[in-house]
């Protein structure tokens, strides 16, 4: 016969984390274990940052031609060329960001820097 419910409670204290993940450390340099890392808090942070990024990108792309042809006085052809350059640059910049993050800054500093830059850019562009 199987174990009784009293012998195996549903929520147990998990004192043994198992071996640490190979080559992974947190921002303080401590070892990371699978049972104590990631989770919904990390996933929620990534989702919120991606939603903010999508709002920023599509908000700018929807208004860029109007801004270039209106207040800046560009022709339609020059505005379209500017939008194409902006779109291509925005698409390729993650490659440069990944290189900088892997080579110099590290993942945590890169995330913090990107969040600060997003916030500053959104704040500065919303004031004009």
Secondary structure, 3 states (H helix, E strand, C coil): CCCCCCCCCCCCCCCCCCCCCCCCECCCCCECCHHHCCCHHHHHHHHHHHHHHHHHHHHHHHHHHHHHHCCCCCCHHHHHHHHHHHHHHHHHHHHHHHHHHHHHHCHHHHHHHHHHHHHHHHHHHHHC
